[in-house]
Amino acid sequence: MHIRKFNENDAEEASKLICTTLMKVNTKDSPLFAIKEQCSEYSPEEIKKLSKKREIFVAVEKNKIIGTAAIEKNYICSVFMDSSMIGKGIGKQLMKNTESILKDRGYKKSILTSGPTALGFYKKLGYKEIKKEYQRGQLTGIEMKKKL
């Protein structure tokens, strides 16, 4: 597995990975309306637009995208894994990669928004909860931070 920068040719595959993961994994503890909204935000066209303002990275194994992560200033976002690869250290590697870049750029802390599904993952990496976000009365996000 290696991590490289996203290019526009990755948009279709990255979009499919993100939406599949959202539907297979996040539906266990996130409201369906929020997942559908996120899927539309990660269409191939939207990912291409996002890549103009965010630095996006992809984890690749055997020429297949198995994970994504992005940074915008000191904000880490769009961290997704192929659902069959969860628990194999890919997310940890992507986070280590993005945190290292932020640290090299002089940032003292990183910020992210976790969904309920990934909360435990980020806590294990040292992230602390700042505030919870609700939509339609349901928990949809947890803002978190970590000293680098």
C-alpha positions as CSV (number, residue, x, y, z in Angstrom):
1,M,0.0,0.0,0.0
2,H,1.2,3.5,-0.8
3,I,-0.2,7.0,-0.4
4,R,-0.1,9.5,-3.2
5,K,-1.8,12.7,-4.2
6,F,-5.2,12.5,-5.9
7,N,-5.5,13.4,-9.5
8,E,-8.8,14.0,-11.4
9,N,-8.7,10.5,-13.0
10,D,-9.3,9.2,-9.5
11,A,-12.6,11.0,-9.0
12,E,-14.9,8.2,-10.2
13,E,-13.2,5.5,-8.1
14,A,-12.8,7.7,-5.0
15,S,-16.5,8.7,-5.2
16,K,-17.6,5.1,-5.4
17,L,-15.4,4.1,-2.5
18,I,-16.7,6.9,-0.3
19,C,-20.4,6.3,-1.0
20,T,-20.1,2.6,-0.7
21,T,-18.4,3.0,2.7
22,L,-21.0,5.5,3.9
23,M,-23.8,3.1,2.9
24,K,-22.2,-0.1,4.3
25,V,-20.6,1.3,7.5
26,N,-22.0,4.6,8.6
27,T,-25.6,3.6,8.3
28,K,-25.2,1.7,11.5
29,D,-25.1,4.9,13.6
30,S,-25.7,7.8,11.3
31,P,-29.1,9.0,10.0
32,L,-29.8,8.0,6.4
33,F,-30.6,11.6,5.4
34,A,-27.1,12.7,6.4
35,I,-25.4,9.8,4.6
36,K,-27.4,10.6,1.4
37,E,-26.4,14.2,1.7
38,Q,-22.7,13.2,2.1
39,C,-22.9,10.9,-0.9
40,S,-24.1,13.8,-3.1
41,E,-21.2,16.0,-1.7
42,Y,-18.8,13.3,-2.9
43,S,-20.0,12.8,-6.5
44,P,-17.1,12.6,-9.0
45,E,-17.8,16.2,-10.1
46,E,-17.8,17.5,-6.5
47,I,-14.6,15.7,-5.7
48,K,-12.9,17.3,-8.7
49,K,-14.1,20.7,-7.4
50,L,-13.0,20.0,-3.9
51,S,-9.5,19.0,-5.2
52,K,-9.1,22.6,-6.3
53,K,-9.2,23.9,-2.7
54,R,-8.2,20.8,-0.7
55,E,-5.1,18.6,-1.0
56,I,-6.5,15.1,-1.4
57,F,-4.6,11.9,-0.9
58,V,-5.5,8.3,-1.9
59,A,-4.2,5.1,-0.4
60,V,-3.6,2.6,-3.3
61,E,-3.0,-1.1,-3.3
62,K,-2.7,-3.2,-6.4
63,N,-3.8,-0.1,-8.5
64,K,-7.0,0.2,-6.5
65,I,-8.0,3.1,-4.3
66,I,-8.6,1.7,-0.8
67,G,-8.7,4.9,1.2
68,T,-8.9,8.7,1.0
69,A,-8.0,11.7,3.2
70,A,-7.8,15.4,2.5
71,I,-6.4,18.6,4.2
72,E,-7.4,22.2,3.9
73,K,-5.2,24.4,6.1
74,N,-5.1,22.5,9.4
75,Y,-8.4,20.7,8.8
76,I,-8.3,17.0,8.0
77,C,-11.4,15.7,6.1
78,S,-12.7,13.1,3.7
79,V,-11.1,10.2,5.6
80,F,-12.7,7.0,4.2
81,M,-11.6,3.4,3.8
82,D,-12.8,0.6,1.7
83,S,-15.1,-1.2,4.1
84,S,-13.3,-4.5,3.6
85,M,-10.0,-2.9,4.7
86,I,-11.2,-1.3,7.9
87,G,-8.9,-2.4,10.8
88,K,-5.9,-3.0,8.7
89,G,-4.0,0.2,9.5
90,I,-4.8,2.2,6.3
91,G,-6.7,4.9,8.1
92,K,-3.9,5.2,10.7
93,Q,-1.4,5.6,7.9
94,L,-3.5,8.2,6.1
95,M,-3.9,10.2,9.3
96,K,-0.1,9.9,10.1
97,N,0.6,11.2,6.6
98,T,-1.8,14.1,6.8
99,E,-0.7,15.0,10.4
100,S,3.0,14.9,9.3
101,I,2.3,17.3,6.4
102,L,0.4,19.7,8.7
103,K,3.3,19.6,11.3
104,D,5.8,20.3,8.5
105,R,3.8,23.3,7.5
106,G,4.0,24.7,11.0
107,Y,0.6,23.9,12.3
108,K,0.4,23.2,16.1
109,K,-3.0,21.4,16.0
110,S,-5.2,19.5,13.6
111,I,-9.0,19.8,13.5
112,L,-11.5,17.4,12.0
113,T,-15.2,16.5,12.1
114,S,-15.9,12.8,12.9
115,G,-19.2,11.0,12.2
116,P,-20.4,8.8,15.1
117,T,-19.0,5.7,13.3
118,A,-15.3,6.9,13.4
119,L,-15.3,8.6,16.9
120,G,-13.5,5.7,18.6
121,F,-10.9,5.6,15.8
122,Y,-10.0,9.3,16.2
123,K,-10.0,9.1,20.0
124,K,-7.4,6.2,19.8
125,L,-5.2,8.6,17.7
126,G,-5.4,11.2,20.4
127,Y,-8.2,13.5,19.2
128,K,-10.4,15.2,21.8
129,E,-14.0,16.2,21.3
130,I,-14.7,19.9,21.0
131,K,-18.4,20.0,20.2
132,K,-21.2,17.9,18.8
133,E,-23.3,18.8,15.8
134,Y,-26.9,17.8,15.3
135,Q,-29.3,17.9,12.3
136,R,-33.0,17.2,12.7
137,G,-32.3,16.3,16.3
138,Q,-29.8,13.6,15.4
139,L,-26.1,13.5,16.1
140,T,-24.3,13.9,12.7
141,G,-20.8,15.1,13.6
142,I,-18.3,15.6,16.3
143,E,-15.7,18.3,15.9
144,M,-12.4,17.2,17.3
145,K,-8.8,18.5,17.7
146,K,-5.3,17.2,18.4
147,K,-2.0,18.8,19.3
148,L,0.6,18.0,16.7
